[in-house]
Amino acid sequence: MSGRPPVEIDTSKPHPARMYDWYLGGKDNYPVDEAMGRQMLALDPRVPVMARVNRAFMQRSTRWLARSGVRQFLDIGTGIPTEPNLHQIAQEVAPDARVVYCDNDPIVLAHAAALLRGTPEGRTEYLQADVRDPDAVMEGARKVLDLSRPVALSLIALLHFVSDQDGAHDLVRRLMAELPSGSYLVVTHATADFTPEESKAATEKLKAAGVTLALRSREEFTRFFDGFELVEPGVEVPHRWHPELGEPVPGQEDGIIPGYGAVARKV
Ligand SMILES: C[S@@+](CC[C@H](N)C(=O)[O-])C[C@H]1O[C@@H](n2cnc3c(N)ncnc32)[C@H](O)[C@@H]1O
């Protein structure tokens, strides 16, 4: 979109988008991201499996939504492009689907062109904005999406970077308030419920490096969907949500995946 600020990449501290890229085997990360990624792996060697399981949830949920008739997608916390990206899944089912990607990290902005490659003009856009500023997100989104028609809002592996002090639950409520009934909310989120000690150590290490990690319990996760109708099977560990819609991730059954995923409909 127009008016993009100049891209400045801070390589002095780890960034969630770049660490995630490193877990997924990408090349768009820096030594500081790899160093912190290795510390996370020392605490729990399954972190790369978790990243892949999360990515696979995005693909299956997008497929489910597109097959259910959703034609507009707003994906906040998009991350560095990793094929297939959300628009490729949605537009494979429905070529007329419109997708707005949004992230606040300058490295994602730097890769926005790759994210949009191969998509018909005007059907996929990238917006540089922070989820903590829902008015700015919605102002950008409405340039591409018709907000009088249903939209799937996806916040995938995003909200654990948004603290309670920043009002994570209220932000979701405000974003969903802008969307009409028939819209959907899609969330995955890391939790300390299954691995409390490792999770506590990870949270402290990240905090010391300037990264917020707000792990939430099943109950706190479920509260994001208050007032909406959960799609079957409700709140699940991500790889058990409609597994029939994609391929299993190697290693996903070898141990606990400490996260939750769910999709809900605004009635
Ligand atoms: C772990 S990645 C998830 C990427 C993608 N959604 C996925 O699941 O494959 C988290 C993303 O959220 C972005 N992010 C973190 N805080 C954000 C904020 N306040 N506003 C917008 N994006 C944010 C990060 O830059 C990063 O790209």
The ligand as a Gaussian input file, in Angstrom:
#p B3LYP/6-31G(d) Opt

LIG

0 1
 C        5.483000     -16.454000      14.925000
 S        5.180000     -15.343000      13.611000
 C        3.729000     -16.056000      12.906000
 C        3.672000     -15.938000      11.387000
 C        2.437000     -16.538000      10.729000
 N        1.204000     -15.950000      11.254000
 C        2.382000     -18.022000      10.900000
 O        1.716000     -18.462000      11.830000
 O        3.009000     -18.751000      10.143000
 C        4.497000     -13.931000      14.492000
 C        4.374000     -12.689000      13.639000
 O        3.648000     -11.696000      14.376000
 C        4.244000     -10.440000      14.119000
 N        3.903000      -9.515000      15.206000
 C        4.324000      -9.547000      16.493000
 N        3.791000      -8.528000      17.189000
 C        2.989000      -7.834000      16.324000
 C        2.161000      -6.675000      16.446000
 N        2.076000      -6.018000      17.610000
 N        1.484000      -6.248000      15.366000
 C        1.577000      -6.909000      14.188000
 N        2.357000      -8.010000      14.003000
 C        3.064000      -8.468000      15.053000
 C        5.719000     -10.743000      14.037000
 O        6.446000      -9.725000      13.365000
 C        5.718000     -12.065000      13.285000
 O        5.808000     -11.870000      11.911000

